[in-house]
Amino acid sequence: MALDVHAYRGGRMGRLLYQIDDQAYGVLQPAFDRFRQRTGGFVDPYGDLIVDSQLSVLISEIAELKVETDLLTVLEACRDEGGALVFVGD
């Protein structure tokens, strides 16, 4: 299983920014669960999710885990550019 993270602009999926493997998903799942509780958005390894205005919430939840992940850097860069992401599951 790989969960791909792509840029999302103008209703279109853009370039691949990051991939989340099974192990990383397991580590990040508590943050994804809290994100779902707060926003209703489900980062699902088998489905797709566009994250735009809720990006700060996702960043906050992942930062609270205090784990080393480049995903946080990707999310912060996207937020700072005013962009959106799409998580694309298998």
DRENBA-366425 format. One record per residue (C-alpha): residue in one letter; x, y, z. Coordinates in steps of 0.1 Angstrom, whole numbers, plus 2048, in hexadecimal, padded with zeros to 3 digits. Example, Ala and Ser with C-alpha at 12.3 -4.5 7.8 and 13.67 -1.06 7.14 Angstrom:
% residues 2
a87B7D384E s8897F5847 
END
This chain:
% residues 90
m800800800 a80C8227F8 l7F98427FE d80585D7E5 v8048827ED h8008987CE a7FD8BE7C9 y7D98C77C1 r7D18E77AD g7B48F2797 g7A28D179D r7BF8BD790 m7D88A57A0 g7FB8B279C r81D8A47A2 l82588A7BC l83389A7DB y83687D7F4 q82D8597F9 i82284981A d82982481E d81880C836 q831812852 a82E83884F y80883684D g80882286E v81D83D87F l807859871 q7E6848876 p7DF858899 a7E387B888 f7CD87086B d7B2864884 r7B2885897 f7B1898876 r79288386D q78288B88F r7888B088B t7808B4866 g76D895859 g78989083F f79686C83E v7BA866833 d7B3844826 p7CD82C817 y7B38207FE g7A18407F5 d7A88647EA l7A68847FF i7AB8A87F5 v7B98BD811 d7B88E380D s7A98F9828 q7AF8DE842 l7D48DC83B s7DE8EE85B v7C98D686F l7DC8B8860 i7FE8C9865 s7F58CF88A e7EA8AB88F i80A89D87F a8208B5892 e8118AA8B3 l81D8878AD k8418938AF v84E87B895 e86788187A t856882858 d85C895838 l836896833 l8348B284C t84C8C7837 v8388C0817 l8178CA829 e8268EA837 a8348F4815 c8128EE805 r801903820 d81A91F81D e8149207F7 g7EE9207FC g7EA8FF7EA a7D88DF7EF l7E18BA7EF v7D089A7E5 f7D787A7F7 v7D385D7DE g7CE83A7EB d7D28197DA 
END
